């Protein structure tokens, strides 16, 4: 049997750094009497049937857009029936305020509803909660072995390091096998390996995902370590992603580079050499990060990414970092060559992902290239920085195409100022439009964004917005009156572009979705 489950009081969850940064407002219910088993994020309308109880559900409300009041009330009823601990709705993306139908139904059922007034990536909030669970379990009397195992997970040292720690505690070799009995990972330190073994199932949110094998004769100590290790492995898999097949050496190197503590530079160089990478010739290394649509199976991404990149350059390292694909290739001598090569790889990647999903054409994929790296010891931090650029690009509305680091100079500069500054710039430049759209459910902000993005071409903007030219003229005149600006003035255009960019950074709203009703 696994360790006793740790339940976290909801006020402790709301005190986590990421939840505080999200500006949580308690709209209904009493958090003091609620305990939390896990934190999930989902936009699925039928989420109630997928819950096990005790969760905080994070949502932007995209799955609720266009639903009637009866639909919204039924949504809350399903969540309450499933034993949901709290519903947290991000404001400003789909809804400016939580719909009354949701609040009324939540009050009837005594469900806590939270409004998130600032945009914080849901992934950060889940990770914060995950670390809190690990720490609480470490203090729950699991013993010295459990504390060591939990620390490996907290440090993000990876699955192999965790199995090595299990091996030390059990005094024998350790294997993790999937449900098909395929070895996924094994300990690497020298130890005992016997025919007799102790096994323990590893359980995830949806049931058993694999089995832990301690390759030594059954003892009380090994039985206790196996139970503790199964919990630690489940937490590690929750942190690092779902259980899959044993990664290739190149994928293992990418995973290690993306870990919280990357390997030292000399080890990276040695492992690159083992993989057949030629010595550095001054071209350096190009870190890449890739985001695909949520419906795309992650198991399809790495092989498709490897094949696409090999079509334009070799050698290639590719793997995962959370839900994002990451890769390293040899650098190009000029940015123009890098852009051209990556655009070719992007086309191949889109076609491969569409084919894997039995779709036609090309599936959306956003490829971001970080700054060129000349020292192998900096590859780990460079991949992390590239991941951050990818998330920054997505916050500004990009979901497809190829971007170099230089393309993100403006949002990167704004990102260094922080959310408070974003709010100030947005309010100064386009605040009246935000207020007008919020009150009248109009689309002046979207109109301005489209007009500026298309180089102030009125014909192109009217076509993109799907309106007549005269309707566009009317909207532009209203924008100029509300803001007190002249849209033909280049300096004022620059300020407005920065204001729109700050708004997108603060809210994460895709301008193609629109801001009105």
N, C-alpha and C positions, 0 to 999 in steps of 0.2 A: 504494500500500500504506500502511496506517495505521502509526502509531508502534508501536515494539516494546512489547509489553505489560509493565507493571510488576507484579511479584509481590512481595508483602509478607510477610516472615517472621511466622509466627503470634505469637511473643512480642511483636513490635511492635504487633500488633493488640490483644493482651490488655493492653498498656500504655496504650491510648487511654483518655481520661477516662471515657467512658460504660461501657466494659468494666470498668474498675476499680470504678466505682460499682455495677456489677452483682454485685460480690463473687464473681468467677469462681473455681470450684474445678475443677482438672484431675483428672478421675476415671479416665480411661484414656488411653494413648498418650503420645507424646513431642512436645510442641509445638516443641521446638528444631529438629526436622528437617522441619517443615511450612511451606510457603509458601501464601499466600492470594491468589486472583485477585479475589474479590468476596465481599460479605456479603449474604445473602438472609434473609428471614423468611417462613415458610409453615407452615400447619397441614395441608397436603395429605398424606395418607398415602402416595400414590403419587408422592412428590416425586422419587424417584430418576430417573425417566424424563425429568424436566424440567431436570436439571442438566447443566452443560457441563464440570464438573470444577474443582477448586480453590476451592470456596466454603466459607464458614462458614455453616451453616444455623441460624438462630435459630427456636425454636419453644416454645410454651407446652405442647405435648403434647396439645392438644385433639383433634387428629386421631388420637391413639394411645389415647384413652380407650376402655376396654372391649375392647381387642384382647387376643388370647391371647398366650402367650409365643412360640409359633411365628410369629404375625403380627409381633410386635416384632422377633424375630430376622431375619425376612425383610425388614423395613423397613430394618434396619441393613445387611444384605447388599446391597440395592439402592443405598443411599447409597454404600457402599464401592465397588461396581462402577462407579458414576458418577464416582468420583474425588473425592468430598467431602473437604475439608480437615479439617473439624471439625464435630461436632454439638453445639449449645449448647441445653440444655433448661432453661427457667425453672422453678424449684422453688416449690411453694406454691400453684400455681393448679390444675393437673391432678394432679400427682404431688408428694408431699412429698419423695420420694427418686427418683432415676433407677431405673427397673425393672431388676432383675437380668438379665433376658433381653437387654436392650439392652447392658448393660455386658459380659456374657459374649460376645455376638456381636462387639462392638467390639474386645475384646481379641484375639479370634481373627483379626480382619481388620487389626489395628494401627491402628484409627481413633481419633482423639482425640475424647473426649466431655467436655464441659464442663458443670458445674452452675452455674446463675446463681442465687445465693442472695438477691439483692435485685432488686426490680422496677425496671427502667429501660425506658422506651419503646423498642421495637426501632427505631423511626424514628430516634432519636438515635444509636443504635449504627451504623446504616447511614450516616447523615450523617457521623459521625466518620470512618468508614473511607473514604468518598468523598473527604473533604477530604485525608486522608492520601495517597490515590492521586494526587490533583491535585498535592500538594506534591512527592511523589517524582518525578512526571513532569517537574515544573518544574525539578528538580535533575538530570534525566537527560540534559542536554545538548541540549535542544530548541531552544536559541537564544533571542535576545532577543524575537522575536515570540511564541514559545511562552510565555515567562514572563509577558508582558503578557496573553495570552489566559487563561492559568491564573488570573491574579490576578482577572480579571473574574468567573470562575466562583466562586472562593473567596469573593469579596466579596458574591456573591449579587445582582449588579447586573442580572441578567435577560438574556434572549435578544437583545433589541434592542441593548443595550449591547455584548454580545459580538460581534454582527455588525458594529457600528460599529468595534470594535477590529480585526476581520478586514479591514474596508475600508481602514482606515489602513495596515495592514501590507501589503496587496496593491496599494494605489493604484488601486482601482476599486470600483464598487458590488458588493454581495453580496446574494444571495437564498438562502433556505432553502425548498426545495419538498418536499412529501410524495411518497409513492409514486405518487399519481395526478397528479403534476406541478402540483399546486395550490400557489401561493405561500403559505407559512405566515407568514413574516416576512422583512423586508428591511432593509438598513442605511438609516439616515436622514441621514447626513452627506453633504454635496455631494462628488461624486467622479466619476471617469470611468465611462461606461456604453457599452460597445461591443457589436457583434453577436457577435464572437468571445468565447469564454468558456472557463474552466477549471472542470471539474466533479469532485466527489469524493463518493463515497457516505458517508453517516453511518450507522454500525452501532450497534445496541443489542444487548441480551442475546439477543433472538430473531431477529436478522438486520438487514438494511437497513431503516431507518425513513424515510429521505429522502435528498435529494441537496443538496449545497452548490454554488452557482453563483457563481463569481467572474467578473463581467462585464467582462473585459479579455482582451487577447490572451495566448496561452500564453507564459510565460517560466519559467525555472528558479526564480526567486524566488516567482512565484505558485503554481507547483506545490508547492513546499515549504510555503508558507503554507496552501494548500488542505488538505494532509495533516494539518498541525498543527491547523487550524481544525476539521476533521471530528472529531478526537478531543475538542477542547474543546466543540464543540456536543453531542456524544454525552454528555459528562459533565454539561453544563448540562441536557439533557433528562432525564438520570437524577436530577438534583437537583430539577428543577422539575415533573417529570411527563412523561407520554407525549406524543408529537407529535400534535397535532390540527389542526383548521382554524384559520385566522387569527382571533384573538379580536376581538370587537367593541371599539369605543372604551371602553365602560363596563367590559368585562372586562379590558382593558389597564390601565385606571386602578386597578382592584382589585388586579391582579397587582403593579403598581408600589407600591401602598400596603403590600402584604404583603412586599415585598422587604426585604433586610437594611438597605438605606439608602433609606427612602421619600423621595419628592420633597418639596421645601419647601412650607410651607403656602400661600404665594401661588400656586404652580403648581397645587396641588390645587384651590384656589378657582377659578382660571381654567379648569381642565379641567372642574370641575363646572358652571360657567357655560356652557361650550361644549356640555355634554350636556343643557342645558335646565333645570338645577336652579335654583329661585328663590333670591333672596338670603336670607340667614339671617334668620329672623323670631323668634328666641329659642327655637324648638323644638329646635334642635340636631340632631345626627345620632345614629342608633342603630346601632351595630355588631352584627352577628349572625354566628354560626358554626354550621355544620350538619354532623352526622355521619350517614352512612347505612350500611346493611349492606354488607359487603365484596362481596357478589354483585351489588350495584347498579352498573350502568355509569356511570362518572363523567361521560361525555358527556351523560347524561340529566339530571344533577343541576342544572346551571346554568339551562337553560331552564325546568325544572319549578319551581325556586326563584323565578326571576323572575316566572313566571306566578302562583304562589301568593301572593307578596308584593304583586303589583299588584292582587290581589283585595281587599286591605285598606288599601293605601297607595300613593301615587306621590310622587316618582319612586323608582326602584329601581336600585341598582348590585349586580351579582352576579358572582362568579367563583370561582376556585379558590385555595387555599393548601395545597399538597401534596395530600393525599387528602381534604381537607375543603372543603366549600362555605363561602364567606363572602359577606356582603352588607352594604350600608349603605342605610338608609332614613331618612326624616325622623323625628325623635323624637316621642313622645307626651307630653302634658302631665302624665299621671299613670301610675304603674306599673300600676294596674288596667286602664287602657285599653290599655297595651302588651301585657299578658298576654292580654286578650280577643282583640285583633287577631291576635296571633301564634298563638294556639290555632286560630283560623280558618284562617290560612295553613298551619299544620301539617297540618290535616286535608286541605286541597287538595293539599299537597305529597305526603303519603302516598299519596293516591289516584293522583296522576300517576305516581309512581315505580312503584306496583304495576301500573298500566296499561302503562308502558314495558317492564316485565319480564314482561308477559302474565300477571300474577298477579291474584287477586281481593282485594277489601277494600282495605286500606291497608298500604303497606310501612313498616317502622319507620324513624323519622328523629328524631334528637335536635337540637332547636333551642335554642341558648343566646344570650341577649341580654346584652351587656356593659354597662358603665356608659355613660350618655348622654354624648356629646361635644359641647361648645359651640364649640370652636375647630377649624377644618379642619386645622390643622397637627398636631393630635393624632390624626387618624384612623388613621394607620399604626400607631402604638403601641397605639391602642385595639383595632384588629383583632387585633394580636398578643396582647394581654391577653385578648380574648374567646376566641381559640383556646385559650389556656392554661386558661381556665375550662371550655371544652368538654372538654378532655382530663381535667381534674379531675373533671368530672361522670361521665365514662365510667369513671374509676378507682373511683368510688364505686358503680358498678353500673348507672348510667342508660344506656339505649339508645334510649329513645323519649320523646316529649313535649316540653314547653316549659319552660325554666327561665330565670328572670331572675338577674342577678348576686346579688341579695339572697337568693335561695334557696340559694346556695352559700356563704353567709357562714361556716358552721362548717368545712366542708372547706377553704375558702380560708385561714381562720385557721390550721388545723392544717398546711396545706401550707407556710406560712412557717417552721415549726419544723424541717422536714427529716426524712428517714427515720429517723434515730436516735431522735428524739423520738417518732415514730409507733410505733416498736417498743416504746419504754418505756411509752407510754400503753396500747397494746394488751396488753402483758404484765401491767401492773398491774390492768387492768380485766377482761380476759377470758382471760388467759394459761392458767389451768387448763382452760378449755373447749377452747382450741386444742390443748393437750396431750392431753386426753381424746379429742377427735375424731380426732386424728392416730393415736393408739394403737388406738382401738376402731372407727374408721371410722364413728362415730356422727354425729348431726346436731344436737347441742345448740346449737352456735353459730348455725346456720341457724334453729333454733327460736326462740332469743332474739331474733335480728334480726327475724324475722317478727312475733313477739309485740309488740315495741316499735314497729315500723313501723306496725302496725295499731291503735295507741293502746291497747295492753294489753287488747284485746277477745279473750277466750278463744274465743268462738264463731267469730269471723272468722279467728283464727290457726289453729284446728284445721281449718277449711275450706280455707284457703290451703295448709296443709301436707299435706292429704289424709289426716288421721288422726282417730281418734275423740277426743271431748272428754276421756275418762279418760286416754288416752295422752298428751295434751297436759299434763294435770295432773301426771302422773308425770314428764314431762320437766322441767317448771318446778320441781318439787321437787328434782330432781337438780341443776339449775342453781343453785338457792339454796344447796344443801349444798356444792357444789364451790366456789362463789365467796364464800360467807359473806355473802350479801346478802339483803335483803327486796325482792322485785320490786314491791311496792306503794309503796315509798318513792320520792317524786318526785326527790330529790337523787341517790339511787343509780341511778335510771333515767337521769338525765342523764349520769352518769359512764359507765354501760354503753353508752349511745348513742355517746359520744365514743370509747370503746374499740373498738367495732365499726367506727366510721368510720375510726379510725387503722389498724385491721387491713385494711380494704378499700383504703385509700390505699397501704399498704405492699405488699399482695399483688396488688391489681387484681382480686381475685376478685369475681364477680357473686354476690351472696347468693342469687339465684334458682336458681343452679346447685347450690348446696349445698356443704358441706364434708366430707361423709362419703362412704361408698362406695355 
